């Protein structure tokens, strides 16, 4: 069983993160998400839902909301609903025993956290049997004792998170529609890293500095070819995947400048197939009797889109044109994806 983690903040720690400084956000999508998170942090709203793919920073944002709130000195408890068997998860959340005076009764985190925050990661994996009990608890702000005794009052804020759309689980009858409505009083969408092109370099440099400190390694910098390679990748694992790539690069690089050849992405050295390989990716053939410039341009666009897996920001950089110009050309040639 994975034990829930508890974080208690002292005033100095609260001050350092209360402005969400721990989250790097230059992209419009992430700025909007943090704007909503800042607004909710100091409100009395007791439940909210964070949606985002694995590795997008849902727990980090949840901690920032807690730290920026009025009860930052209370505990922050993180529970992964997918990693704990149903009987143990029920005990962790609701405790055991019918009354407060029963010898040996264990308090659940919903009661024990006080006015702190309980973060329920992967809430969509919670067994249906526990969803009903959680729904009743959140509606009445108390934990019913089915065997008699006094009910325990619940004061904490509950932040739920899911990497999948809970509406799909509702349609599949594996998640209670009423519980979704209760959790999603406010829903904050965290965009994937592939939609945060402006943030990739900043996050990579931050992760590099952090890895350098933790490893006690010599100071390194990211070269332009490495940055271009990082920005052209689709990042299915999001920030978590980027973190691993940067940490590996720091280990294998023995020169001051980290280049594309030091990056291992998808178990392959990036320098051999990404940016450096872009110049020889595919061919545009021009027959002896000639070819229209329009057709050559269309082929160049198609090859570049294949190279970047339809990442338009990366394609625009390779072609040395702006993103709006690329989008206009894709529409003109009928290559734009819905």
HELIX and SHEET records of a PDB file:
HELIX    1   1 UNK A   11  UNK A   17  1                                   7    
HELIX    2   2 UNK A   28  UNK A   41  1                                  14    
HELIX    3   3 UNK A   58  UNK A   68  1                                  11    
HELIX    4   4 UNK A   86  UNK A   94  1                                   9    
HELIX    5   5 UNK A  109  UNK A  112  1                                   4    
HELIX    6   6 UNK A  123  UNK A  125  5                                   3    
HELIX    7   7 UNK A  128  UNK A  140  1                                  13    
HELIX    8   8 UNK A  166  UNK A  171  1                                   6    
HELIX    9   9 UNK A  177  UNK A  183  1                                   7    
HELIX   10  10 UNK A  193  UNK A  195  5                                   3    
HELIX   11  11 UNK A  197  UNK A  215  1                                  19    
HELIX   12  12 UNK A  224  UNK A  232  1                                   9    
HELIX   13  13 UNK A  238  UNK A  252  1                                  15    
HELIX   14  14 UNK A  260  UNK A  262  5                                   3    
HELIX   15  15 UNK A  270  UNK A  272  5                                   3    
HELIX   16  16 UNK A  276  UNK A  280  5                                   5    
HELIX   17  17 UNK A  293  UNK A  307  1                                  15    
HELIX   18  18 UNK A  312  UNK A  319  1                                   8    
HELIX   19  19 UNK A  323  UNK A  332  1                                  10    
SHEET    1   A 6 UNK A   5  UNK A   7  0                                        
SHEET    2   A 6 UNK A  76  UNK A  80 -1                                        
SHEET    3   A 6 UNK A 117  UNK A 121  1                                        
SHEET    4   A 6 UNK A 157  UNK A 162  1                                        
SHEET    5   A 6 UNK A  47  UNK A  51  1                                        
SHEET    6   A 6 UNK A 187  UNK A 189  1                                        
SHEET    1   B 2 UNK A 142  UNK A 143  0                                        
SHEET    2   B 2 UNK A 152  UNK A 153 -1                                        
SHEET    1   C 2 UNK A 221  UNK A 222  0                                        
SHEET    2   C 2 UNK A 257  UNK A 258  1                                        
SHEET    1   D 2 UNK A 264  UNK A 265  0                                        
SHEET    2   D 2 UNK A 268  UNK A 269 -1                                        
END                                                                             
